[in-house]
Amino acid sequence: MEILTMGVEEEFVLVDRTTRAPVNRAPEVIRRAGRELGEQVQAEFFNAQVEVCTRATASRRELRDELTWLRATVGAAARDLRCRPIACGTPVLPPEEPLTVTDTERYRLMARRFASLVTRADGVARDDGLVCGCHVHVGTLDRERALALAQHMRPWLPVLQALAGNSPYAGRRDTGYQSWRAVEHARWPTVGPTPVLDEPQYLAHVARLVSEGTLLDNRMVYWHARPSEHVPTLEIRVADANADLDTVVLLAVLVRGLAATLLARVDASVPPPRIPGPTLLRAHRLAAAQGLTGMGLDPVDGLERPAVALLDALLVLARPGLDATGDTDWAYAQWRRIRADGGGAARQRAVFRRHGRFGAVVDALAAATTES
């Protein structure tokens, strides 16, 4: 079986050490962290966000070690500027100062073109526009294979989304969701399941979206699974940022194991399952609302089943890929831990029940993000 590489992009929100609210200190944090990390630390849309990117690796242990280093280095840079990075899909507390857009030509143009998504009527940035995701890349894949693999993987992406739900709170309120980020992020064009397209159709479709003004450029294709435009990979974009590092590594390992298993079907010209668009959208809505705590839609027959049972089924399907890289026992152990203790959203709510303060939730997230 082909051994794929994997890589992770994590987005963090920077919060003040005292107020615990988002702050616009990313440019200086990135400048300081960049002395050690170089281009592996980058700006995101808002100046209250930082992104880190791992190198491609075939080793789960190397991936975990690199994520630990990236998080620690950004944390040290932030500490010098009286703030902390937290890995969470949405900020727990609202900002106490207006958010500002990162000062690059592309982000300025995006802010103008999609002003209704970014700013309120008074011109101030929307507090609910700040969301942080965790994206997993698997490769090496050319665009044609990546698109074909996306068709096989897309029925299972709501299950991975449910595993990674980590944004129950937003702006000092309980949203009732496991992943409120999924709701906010869906306001952007093209966020959703990958269309069924071959490579020529993909190129024509994206070119049309850009020419019509729906997208700024091909980098704004925000499908849940997309061929990357800067590295030869398939990028999976359904997960919230998670403070628990082993949840992030488990997500990457499962994406890689599932991809390797299904890629064998791609290369054998097995047709992908034909899942109706409305069914996929409903599956993602259930994942956002209930996460691991409720029901999901079975990727095979479309019937409602407990989300934990669907994760069990995903592990069974991905097992050939997990076995090929020696990740099976570790993945099952991590899944047993999460199933017993709850996912990210459950952990946040448990902290709030114990302390009755949103600030305590931020502190717990910050500690987990940089002390893994």
C-alpha positions in Angstrom: 0.0 0.0 0.0 1.2 3.5 -0.9 2.6 5.4 2.2 1.3 9.0 2.0 2.9 11.9 3.7 0.9 14.2 6.0 1.1 17.7 7.1 -0.9 20.0 9.4 -1.8 23.7 9.3 -3.1 25.0 12.7 -4.6 28.5 13.2 -4.5 30.1 16.7 -6.2 33.1 18.1 -4.1 35.4 20.2 -5.6 36.5 23.5 -4.4 39.0 26.1 -2.9 37.4 29.2 -5.0 39.5 31.5 -8.3 40.1 29.8 -8.2 36.8 27.8 -9.8 38.6 24.9 -8.5 38.5 21.3 -5.8 41.1 20.5 -4.3 42.4 17.3 -0.7 41.4 18.1 0.0 38.8 15.4 2.5 40.9 13.3 5.0 41.2 16.1 4.4 37.6 17.3 5.0 36.3 13.8 8.1 38.5 13.4 9.6 37.1 16.7 8.6 33.5 16.1 9.8 33.7 12.5 13.4 34.1 13.7 13.3 30.4 14.5 10.3 29.1 12.4 10.8 31.0 9.2 7.9 30.5 6.8 6.4 27.9 9.0 4.7 30.7 11.0 2.4 32.9 8.9 -0.3 35.5 9.1 -4.0 34.8 8.8 -6.9 37.0 7.8 -7.1 38.9 11.1 -4.2 40.4 13.1 -5.5 38.4 16.1 -4.6 35.1 14.4 -1.4 33.1 13.7 -1.0 30.0 11.6 1.7 27.4 11.8 2.5 24.8 9.2 4.4 21.5 9.6 6.6 20.0 7.0 5.4 16.9 5.2 6.3 13.7 7.0 5.4 10.0 6.9 6.0 9.7 10.7 3.3 10.2 13.3 6.0 10.8 16.0 7.8 13.4 13.8 4.5 15.2 13.2 3.7 15.4 16.9 7.2 16.6 17.8 7.1 19.3 15.1 3.7 20.5 16.2 4.9 20.6 19.8 7.9 22.8 18.7 5.8 25.1 16.6 3.3 25.7 19.4 6.0 26.2 22.0 7.9 28.7 19.8 4.7 30.7 19.0 3.8 30.6 22.7 7.2 32.0 23.7 7.0 34.8 21.2 3.4 35.6 22.3 4.4 35.6 26.0 7.0 38.4 25.4 4.0 40.4 24.0 1.7 39.7 26.9 -0.6 37.4 25.0 -1.1 33.7 24.5 -2.1 31.5 21.5 -5.1 29.3 21.9 -6.3 26.5 19.6 -10.1 26.9 19.5 -12.5 27.1 16.6 -14.0 30.4 17.8 -12.9 32.9 20.5 -14.5 32.2 23.9 -14.6 35.9 24.7 -15.3 38.8 22.4 -12.4 41.3 21.6 -12.2 44.4 23.6 -10.7 46.3 20.7 -11.8 46.3 17.0 -10.3 43.4 15.1 -8.0 44.6 12.2 -7.4 42.8 8.9 -3.8 41.7 8.2 -2.1 44.3 6.0 -1.4 42.5 2.8 -2.7 43.3 -0.6 -4.7 40.0 -0.9 -6.4 40.3 2.5 -7.2 44.0 1.9 -8.8 43.1 -1.4 -10.7 40.2 0.3 -12.0 42.6 3.0 -13.3 45.0 0.3 -14.7 42.3 -2.0 -16.5 40.5 0.8 -17.1 43.4 3.2 -20.5 42.0 4.3 -18.8 38.9 5.7 -16.0 40.8 7.4 -17.4 44.1 8.7 -20.5 45.5 10.3 -22.5 48.4 8.9 -20.4 50.9 10.8 -17.2 49.5 9.2 -15.8 47.8 12.3 -14.7 44.2 11.8 -17.3 41.6 12.8 -16.4 39.7 16.0 -18.0 36.6 14.6 -15.7 36.6 11.6 -12.7 35.2 13.5 -12.6 31.4 13.2 -9.7 29.0 13.5 -9.4 25.7 11.7 -7.0 22.8 11.5 -6.2 21.6 8.0 -4.6 18.2 7.1 -2.7 17.6 3.9 -2.0 14.2 2.5 0.3 13.6 -0.5 2.1 13.4 -2.7 -0.9 13.6 -5.1 -1.3 15.4 -8.4 -4.6 17.3 -9.0 -6.3 14.5 -10.9 -5.7 11.9 -8.1 -6.5 14.4 -5.4 -9.9 15.2 -6.9 -10.7 11.5 -7.4 -9.7 10.8 -3.8 -11.9 13.7 -2.5 -14.9 12.0 -4.1 -14.3 8.8 -2.1 -13.5 10.6 1.1 -16.3 13.2 1.2 -19.0 10.9 2.8 -16.6 10.3 5.7 -15.6 14.0 6.3 -18.6 14.7 8.6 -17.4 11.9 10.9 -14.0 13.6 11.1 -15.7 16.9 11.7 -17.6 15.5 14.6 -14.3 14.2 16.2 -12.7 17.7 16.0 -15.6 19.9 17.3 -14.0 22.4 19.6 -16.0 25.7 19.5 -19.1 25.5 21.7 -18.5 29.1 23.0 -18.3 32.3 21.0 -18.3 35.8 22.3 -19.1 34.8 25.9 -22.1 32.6 25.1 -22.8 29.0 24.7 -23.9 28.5 21.1 -25.5 25.1 21.8 -23.2 23.6 19.1 -20.1 21.5 19.3 -18.6 23.4 16.4 -19.8 26.9 16.0 -16.9 27.6 13.7 -18.5 25.4 11.1 -21.6 27.7 11.1 -19.6 30.9 10.9 -17.1 29.6 8.3 -20.0 28.4 6.1 -20.9 32.1 5.3 -17.9 32.2 2.9 -18.3 31.3 -0.8 -17.7 27.6 -1.7 -17.4 26.3 1.9 -19.1 22.9 1.8 -18.7 19.4 0.3 -16.5 19.0 -2.7 -18.4 18.9 -6.0 -18.1 15.9 -8.2 -15.6 17.1 -10.8 -12.7 15.7 -12.8 -9.7 17.8 -13.5 -10.8 19.6 -16.6 -14.2 20.3 -15.0 -12.5 21.5 -11.9 -10.3 24.0 -13.8 -13.2 25.3 -15.8 -15.5 25.6 -12.7 -12.9 27.5 -10.6 -12.0 29.8 -13.5 -15.7 30.6 -13.9 -16.1 31.3 -10.2 -13.2 33.7 -10.3 -14.3 35.4 -13.5 -17.8 35.9 -12.0 -16.4 37.5 -8.9 -17.6 34.7 -6.6 -14.0 34.0 -5.6 -11.0 36.3 -5.5 -8.7 33.6 -6.9 -8.2 29.9 -6.9 -6.8 29.9 -3.4 -10.3 30.9 -2.2 -11.7 27.4 -3.0 -12.8 26.5 0.5 -14.3 23.0 -0.1 -14.1 20.5 2.7 -11.6 18.6 0.6 -9.6 20.4 -2.1 -6.5 20.0 -4.2 -3.9 22.3 -2.7 -2.7 25.1 -5.0 0.7 25.4 -3.5 1.8 21.8 -2.6 0.9 18.5 -4.3 -1.6 17.3 -1.8 -5.3 16.8 -1.0 -6.2 19.2 1.8 -9.0 18.3 4.3 -10.6 21.4 5.9 -13.4 20.3 8.2 -11.8 20.4 11.6 -11.8 23.1 14.3 -8.4 24.0 15.8 -7.9 21.8 18.9 -5.9 22.5 21.9 -5.4 18.8 22.7 -2.4 17.9 20.6 -3.1 14.2 20.4 -6.6 15.0 18.9 -4.8 16.9 16.1 -2.4 14.1 15.5 -5.2 11.5 15.6 -7.1 13.6 13.0 -4.0 13.6 10.7 -3.4 9.9 11.2 -7.1 9.1 10.4 -7.1 11.3 7.3 -3.9 9.7 6.1 -5.1 6.1 6.9 -8.5 6.7 5.3 -6.9 8.3 2.2 -4.4 5.5 1.7 -7.2 2.9 2.0 -9.5 4.7 -0.4 -6.7 5.7 -2.8 -6.4 2.0 -3.6 -10.0 2.1 -4.8 -9.2 5.2 -6.8 -6.3 3.6 -8.6 -8.5 0.5 -9.3 -11.1 2.7 -10.9 -13.8 1.8 -8.4 -16.5 4.4 -8.7 -17.0 6.7 -5.7 -20.2 6.5 -3.7 -22.9 8.9 -5.0 -24.2 10.8 -2.0 -26.9 13.4 -2.6 -25.7 16.9 -1.9 -28.5 17.6 0.6 -27.6 14.4 2.5 -24.0 15.5 2.8 -25.0 19.0 4.0 -27.3 17.5 6.6 -24.5 15.2 7.8 -22.2 18.2 8.2 -24.9 20.1 10.1 -25.4 17.2 12.5 -21.6 17.0 13.0 -21.5 20.7 13.8 -24.5 20.7 16.2 -23.9 17.4 18.0 -20.3 16.3 17.4 -19.6 13.1 19.2 -22.5 13.5 21.6 -25.4 12.7 19.3 -26.3 11.3 15.9 -24.7 11.4 12.5 -25.5 10.1 9.1 -24.0 6.8 8.0 -21.8 7.4 4.9 -23.0 4.1 3.4 -26.8 4.1 3.8 -27.5 7.6 4.9 -29.4 6.5 8.1 -28.9 8.2 11.4 -26.5 6.4 13.8 -24.6 7.4 16.9 -21.6 9.5 16.0 -19.3 7.3 18.1 -20.5 4.3 16.1 -19.6 6.1 12.9 -16.1 6.8 14.2 -15.8 3.1 15.0 -16.7 2.4 11.4 -14.2 4.9 10.1 -11.4 3.2 12.0 -12.4 -0.1 10.6 -12.4 1.3 7.0 -9.1 3.1 7.5 -7.4 0.1 9.2 -5.4 -1.1 6.1 -3.9 2.4 5.8 -3.3 2.6 9.6 -1.7 -0.9 9.6 0.7 0.1 6.8 2.2 2.9 8.8 2.0 1.2 12.3 -0.5 3.6 13.6 -3.4 1.3 14.4 -2.9 0.6 18.1 -2.1 4.3 18.8 -5.2 5.5 16.9 -7.5 3.1 18.8 -6.0 4.1 22.1 -6.5 7.8 21.4 -10.1 7.1 20.3 -10.8 5.2 23.5 -9.4 8.2 25.5 -11.5 10.7 23.6 -14.6 8.5 23.7 -14.3 8.2 27.5 -13.3 11.8 28.3 -15.2 13.7 25.6 -13.9 15.8 22.7 -12.8 19.4 22.7 -16.3 20.9 23.1 -17.1 18.6 26.0 -13.8 19.5 27.7 -14.6 23.2 27.4 -18.0 22.8 28.9 -16.6 20.7 31.7 -14.2 23.5 32.6 -17.0 26.1 32.6 -19.2 23.8 34.8 -16.4 23.5 37.4 -15.4 27.2 37.5 -18.4 29.1 36.2 -16.1 31.5 34.3 -15.4 31.9 30.6 -11.9 33.1 31.6 -11.2 29.7 33.1 -12.1 28.1 29.8 -9.6 30.4 28.0 -6.9 29.5 30.5 -7.4 25.8 30.1 -7.3 26.1 26.3 -4.1 28.2 26.5 -2.4 25.8 28.8 -3.3 22.8 26.6 -2.2 24.6 23.4 1.4 25.3 24.5 2.1 22.7 27.2 1.5 19.5 25.3 
